[in-house]
Amino acid sequence: MVNYPDLTQSQQKTLPELVQVTALPVMYDDSTNRLWHCETVDGPMILKICDSDNVTSSTFWQGMQLLFDINLPRQLEHFDQLYSHVNTISYLAIPEYISSGSASENELSSAFILARFLPGKMVESSHVDASMVRELAAQISQLHHSQRETWGAVYSQGMDASLWFDRLRNTVITLADKSSNIISSDVLNDALAEVENCTVESFVPIMPDLRWDQFLQQDRHVTALVDLDAIVYGPRELELVLLEFLLDEQQATIFIEEYQQIHSLPDLSPVRKPYRLLLFMMNVLGEKNVDAWMQAPTRF
């Protein structure tokens, strides 16, 4: 009998019988998940084992917990609800959820998620063309259709909109105090002065870690979203500010044309500074120069 890696006998008792398992390459040194390709009697699947130590030390997941109350290793058991909800509103395919489990308090059992394998190749930013940008815009537009008055985990009732301002401010201040974030007082104070502009009336599903490599493509068409770990209800402005770093000027023009078929674009100028600083301190794209990040070209 072949065992699932790092899972207890209790955890794998109800999983499909495993035939063969192959470790997949680790993309980043600080990756929070280890991936395994699993051939099972029910077909190919992908197993993600959550590295609790890397989550704890990750400034991204520290920010997610401070702002959105997301503790990934402790909440993976609820991902059936996350996958079910996203599946009903997603323009792109998402993997079929099979099973998941949270880490135990004593860390004797690992947090994991098992999902059905989807065909395709990871999207590389250097190979993105106009059609891929349109497909990304269609995906984000579709997700932004789903609105609610509270924010936080998809699988929770969420927090009241009136709490967003204070929680955002406290998160920015806390992250700025981290030794890994060398933020000048001028940059911090400029951002904090504009936090009061970040009031939100309704929230939509967003990906605060949005990157091209979270998607699959076939024949130069984006076909699937495979990394759902950080999807939360939050302000769409935060995701659009992040998109300014993913898209060049031409791609942004294409994105806007597609997105505005369904939604109007909000004015990002009042909220850009605090959201940019937040994303920088969460290390969403690995940028180390805060001045270069804050002064990057605006797209929307």
NUGUVO-983965 format. One line per field, with one value per residue (C-alpha): z, x, y; residue number from 1. Coordinates in Angstrom, 2 decimals. Layout:
<pts>
zz <- c(Z_...)
xx <- c(X_...)
yy <- c(Y_...)
lumgu <- c(NUM_...)
</pts>
This chain:
<pts>
zz <- c(0.00_-0.95_1.71_1.14_2.23_5.62_6.33_9.31_8.79_10.16_7.65_4.63_5.69_3.53_0.63_-2.73_-2.76_-3.81_-6.62_-7.09_-5.72_-7.11_-5.41_-7.55_-7.62_-4.97_-6.76_-3.97_-0.91_1.33_-0.30_2.20_0.38_-0.79_-3.82_-4.79_-7.95_-6.85_-9.14_-7.46_-8.36_-8.97_-11.30_-10.94_-8.09_-6.50_-2.79_-1.07_2.33_4.24_5.91_9.20_10.02_6.70_7.20_10.64_9.33_6.12_6.17_3.63_5.90_8.92_7.04_6.08_9.71_10.98_8.38_7.33_10.35_8.12_9.77_6.86_8.70_11.14_8.54_5.66_6.95_5.79_2.21_0.96_1.45_-0.24_-3.31_-3.54_-3.42_-5.90_-8.25_-8.47_-9.40_-11.31_-15.03_-15.15_-14.12_-10.62_-9.35_-7.95_-4.18_-2.74_0.91_3.32_6.95_9.37_11.40_14.90_17.88_18.66_14.97_14.86_11.81_8.80_7.17_3.64_0.68_-2.00_-5.30_-8.70_-11.22_-14.04_-17.35_-18.51_-18.03_-15.50_-16.99_-17.27_-17.15_-20.02_-22.29_-21.50_-24.58_-25.15_-25.03_-21.67_-20.24_-21.42_-19.78_-16.52_-16.68_-17.32_-14.29_-11.99_-13.32_-12.63_-9.06_-8.43_-9.23_-5.91_-3.24_0.46_3.26_5.41_4.76_5.67_5.02_2.40_4.83_7.71_8.33_8.07_9.84_9.67_7.09_9.86_11.16_7.92_8.48_11.96_11.13_8.00_9.97_12.73_10.20_8.40_11.70_12.93_9.70_9.60_12.99_11.66_11.42_7.80_6.79_6.82_6.21_6.66_8.88_5.91_3.79_6.68_7.76_4.18_3.86_7.26_6.50_3.64_5.39_6.30_2.58_2.58_3.53_1.83_1.48_-0.06_-0.48_-3.26_-3.61_-4.12_-4.28_-2.27_-3.64_-7.27_-9.70_-13.19_-11.98_-10.07_-13.39_-16.01_-19.77_-22.75_-26.32_-25.05_-23.34_-19.57_-18.57_-14.81_-11.45_-9.25_-6.18_-4.07_-0.68_-0.15_-1.69_0.75_0.67_0.59_-1.22_-4.99_-4.88_-3.07_-5.86_-8.57_-6.89_-6.99_-10.66_-11.45_-10.73_-12.85_-16.03_-18.32_-19.92_-22.98_-20.92_-18.51_-21.41_-22.54_-19.00_-18.54_-21.78_-20.66_-17.04_-17.91_-19.93_-16.54_-13.88_-13.69_-12.46_-9.04_-8.47_-6.88_-6.20_-2.65_-1.55_-3.62_-1.03_1.92_-0.23_-2.00_1.29_2.73_-0.28_-0.17_3.51_2.83_0.22_-2.37_-5.33_-3.61_-4.21_-1.71_-2.66_-1.06_-3.00_-6.35_-5.31_-4.13_-7.23_-9.76_-12.72_-12.15_-14.56_-13.48)
xx <- c(0.00_1.29_0.81_0.06_3.15_3.00_-0.58_-1.57_-3.38_-6.50_-6.27_-5.85_-8.41_-11.17_-8.96_-8.86_-6.41_-3.00_-1.12_1.91_3.07_5.62_6.93_6.62_9.34_9.19_8.80_9.90_12.14_9.37_6.54_3.84_2.79_4.58_2.92_2.59_1.15_-0.90_-2.04_-5.05_-7.59_-9.97_-7.60_-4.81_-4.92_-2.78_-1.96_-0.91_0.73_0.76_4.09_2.96_6.43_6.66_3.17_4.12_7.24_5.61_4.89_2.13_0.25_0.97_-0.79_-3.65_-4.18_-3.91_-6.26_-8.60_-8.33_-7.03_-4.94_-4.30_-3.10_-6.01_-8.70_-8.00_-10.71_-13.24_-11.97_-14.84_-16.97_-14.37_-14.08_-17.86_-18.49_-15.77_-16.92_-20.37_-19.04_-15.82_-15.45_-12.48_-12.39_-11.20_-10.03_-12.63_-12.33_-11.70_-10.72_-8.84_-7.83_-6.43_-3.25_-3.81_-2.95_0.05_1.13_1.07_-1.17_-0.46_-2.82_-3.59_-5.90_-6.46_-8.02_-8.45_-5.69_-6.51_-4.61_-2.65_0.60_1.30_0.93_4.26_4.10_6.58_4.22_1.02_-0.77_-3.88_-6.31_-4.92_-5.36_-8.99_-9.54_-8.03_-10.28_-13.31_-12.40_-11.97_-15.12_-17.08_-15.78_-16.49_-20.15_-20.46_-20.89_-21.60_-21.55_-18.98_-15.36_-12.96_-12.97_-15.39_-16.49_-17.26_-19.96_-17.25_-16.59_-18.69_-17.71_-17.29_-14.27_-12.26_-10.72_-9.31_-8.19_-6.38_-4.64_-3.57_-2.30_-0.17_1.30_2.00_3.66_5.76_7.18_8.44_12.21_11.97_10.15_12.42_9.86_10.73_8.48_7.65_6.40_4.45_2.88_1.91_0.09_-1.56_-2.81_-4.85_-6.14_-9.26_-10.09_-10.35_-14.00_-15.90_-19.63_-19.52_-16.90_-16.11_-13.92_-10.32_-6.88_-4.37_-1.62_-2.75_-0.04_-0.06_1.43_-1.77_-3.48_-3.22_-3.25_-3.86_-3.16_-2.43_-5.81_-6.19_-8.33_-8.16_-7.45_-5.66_-4.51_-7.48_-5.72_-5.87_-9.27_-11.20_-13.96_-12.31_-12.42_-11.99_-9.75_-7.07_-6.96_-6.96_-4.01_-2.16_-3.02_-1.15_2.04_1.07_0.05_2.07_0.45_-0.85_-2.16_-3.87_-5.71_-6.99_-7.96_-9.91_-11.85_-12.91_-13.59_-15.71_-18.09_-19.52_-18.14_-17.07_-13.54_-13.26_-10.94_-7.83_-6.01_-7.40_-6.49_-3.41_-0.77_-2.09_-2.95_0.42_2.28_0.20_0.94_4.64_4.92_3.06_5.74_3.17_5.56_8.94_9.89_12.49_12.71_9.80_10.43_10.39_7.20_5.35_6.39_5.55_3.40_-0.33_-2.50_-6.07)
yy <- c(0.00_3.45_6.13_9.79_11.78_13.52_12.47_10.35_7.07_8.73_11.58_9.32_6.72_8.21_9.35_7.53_4.64_5.90_4.15_6.41_9.76_12.22_15.36_18.49_21.18_23.90_27.24_29.57_29.17_30.47_28.50_27.67_24.50_21.38_19.82_16.17_14.63_11.65_8.86_7.27_4.63_7.57_9.40_11.96_14.45_17.16_17.04_20.26_19.96_23.23_24.03_25.56_26.91_28.77_30.17_31.45_33.20_34.50_38.23_37.59_35.20_37.40_40.17_37.86_36.94_40.51_41.95_39.13_36.78_33.99_31.25_28.89_25.74_25.99_26.69_24.31_21.99_24.60_24.68_22.55_25.68_27.90_25.66_25.22_28.96_29.91_27.17_28.75_32.21_31.54_32.20_29.81_26.17_25.36_21.96_19.60_19.50_16.01_16.48_18.74_18.92_21.48_21.08_19.76_21.93_19.73_19.74_15.94_16.08_18.27_20.72_19.55_19.77_17.16_18.25_16.69_17.37_19.79_19.69_22.70_24.55_27.27_30.74_32.56_36.35_36.66_34.71_36.59_37.92_40.05_37.12_36.01_39.50_39.49_36.11_37.35_40.41_38.20_36.08_39.06_40.74_37.58_37.30_40.98_40.30_38.47_41.13_41.10_43.67_41.85_40.93_38.14_34.40_33.12_30.39_32.79_35.38_37.99_41.25_44.40_47.03_49.61_47.65_47.78_51.21_50.48_46.95_48.15_50.90_48.52_45.98_48.57_49.79_46.25_45.13_48.30_47.32_43.98_43.83_42.65_45.84_48.90_51.61_55.27_57.34_59.59_56.71_55.22_58.50_59.39_56.08_56.28_59.78_58.31_55.18_57.14_57.18_53.38_53.11_50.30_49.73_46.25_43.56_41.08_37.96_39.09_37.45_39.51_37.25_37.45_36.27_34.80_31.51_30.72_30.05_27.31_27.82_25.56_26.65_30.19_30.53_30.85_27.88_27.41_28.97_26.43_28.39_29.46_29.58_33.35_34.17_36.35_38.93_42.33_45.69_45.38_48.46_46.42_43.83_46.50_48.24_44.91_44.47_47.69_45.74_42.73_44.54_46.76_49.81_47.96_45.05_47.44_49.09_45.69_44.76_48.00_47.47_44.00_44.88_47.92_45.80_44.79_47.16_50.76_51.33_52.99_55.92_54.42_57.69_58.19_54.64_53.78_54.73_52.69_49.68_49.76_49.95_47.11_44.89_45.76_44.84_41.58_40.83_39.83_40.03_39.96_43.62_44.87_48.57_50.40_53.62_51.81_50.02_53.11_55.10_52.39_53.53_53.81_51.85_52.54)
lumgu <- c(1_2_3_4_5_6_7_8_9_10_11_12_13_14_15_16_17_18_19_20_21_22_23_24_25_26_27_28_29_30_31_32_33_34_35_36_37_38_39_40_41_42_43_44_45_46_47_48_49_50_51_52_53_54_55_56_57_58_59_60_61_62_63_64_65_66_67_68_69_70_71_72_73_74_75_76_77_78_79_80_81_82_83_84_85_86_87_88_89_90_91_92_93_94_95_96_97_98_99_100_101_102_103_104_105_106_107_108_109_110_111_112_113_114_115_116_117_118_119_120_121_122_123_124_125_126_127_128_129_130_131_132_133_134_135_136_137_138_139_140_141_142_143_144_145_146_147_148_149_150_151_152_153_154_155_156_157_158_159_160_161_162_163_164_165_166_167_168_169_170_171_172_173_174_175_176_177_178_179_180_181_182_183_184_185_186_187_188_189_190_191_192_193_194_195_196_197_198_199_200_201_202_203_204_205_206_207_208_209_210_211_212_213_214_215_216_217_218_219_220_221_222_223_224_225_226_227_228_229_230_231_232_233_234_235_236_237_238_239_240_241_242_243_244_245_246_247_248_249_250_251_252_253_254_255_256_257_258_259_260_261_262_263_264_265_266_267_268_269_270_271_272_273_274_275_276_277_278_279_280_281_282_283_284_285_286_287_288_289_290_291_292_293_294_295_296_297_298_299_300)
</pts>
